[in-house]
Amino acid sequence: MSILQVEVPREVIGFFQHAAGTIDTAVAAKSGGGSVVLFQAEAQNVRYRLDGVDPTAAIGHLLVANESVSFNIGDRKGLSIRVIAATAGAILNVTSFR
């Protein structure tokens, strides 16, 4: 197993985790005012959509287990990134940065 070193560009201001089943994340509301959020799929795959529409197990951007994606949400407080478990047992880790 290799360790990935990531340069953190900003101050970390929050972390939350969702486990299993349907995951519905209004990221901007839960980010604590953060302007960048980092998603990491743990254990199983997740799907997400950036347009506020609910993804399904087959429709939406696929985030493969143990991979990460970051979003620069800036000051878009109304942004709603919707996420669902693509496979049972999915866990989504979310870190927000100022």
N, C-alpha and C positions, 0 to 999 in steps of 0.2 A: 504494500500500500504506500502510495506517495502522499506527501503533504504539500498542499497547494498554498503558497504564500500570496496573500492578497494585500495590496496597498489600500488602506482605508483612506479615502479622500476627504472624509469629513468626520465630525464628531458623531459617534453612535448615540442615539437618543431613545431607542426602544427596540424591543424584541417581543414577538408573540408567535405562538405555534397553534396550528389547527391539526387535529388528528381525525382520520377516517371519514367515511361518509361524504356528504355534500359539504363543500367548503365555500362559503360566500364571504368574500373579503372586500369591504369598502376600504381600500388601502389608505387613501388620503385621510379618512376620518380616524383610522386607527394608528396612523404613523406618528402621532404626537407632534404634528407640524413639520415633519421631515420633508426634505425636498427630493431625496433619493431613497428608494426602497430596494431591497435585495430579497428575492425569493430563492429558496432552496428546497427542492423536492427530496424528501427522505423516505426510504423504504419502497415506495411505489411511485408511479407516474401521476402527474396532475395535468389538467388542461385549464387554460385561462383565456379570457377575452378582455380586450381593452375598451370595447365600445359599450360596456354596461349591460350587454345581453348575456343571459346565462349560457355557459358552455354545456356540452354534454360529454359523455364518455368518449364520443367519436368526433365531436366538432369543437374546434378551438385550437389555440397554439399548444403544442405538446411540450411539457417540461419533464424530461426523463429523470427518473430517480437518481439522486446524487449529483445532479447538475444544478446550476444556478443561472439566474437572469436578473439584471437590475433595470430599474426604471427611473428616469429623471422626471419626477412629476412636478417639479417646480412649485408654483403657488396654486396649482389647480386643485383646490380643496374639494371640489365636487367630483373628482375623478373616481370612478368605481371600476376597479379591476375585479372581475368575477372569476372565481376559481372553483373547480370541482375535482374530486378524486377520479382519475381515469381508471384506476385499478383499486380494488378494496385494500384497505390498510395504508393508504397514502397519508403522509404527514407533510405539512407545509410549514417551513420555518420562514419568518419574515423579520428582517432587520431594517430599521429606518435610521437615516442619517440626516443631520442638519447641514 
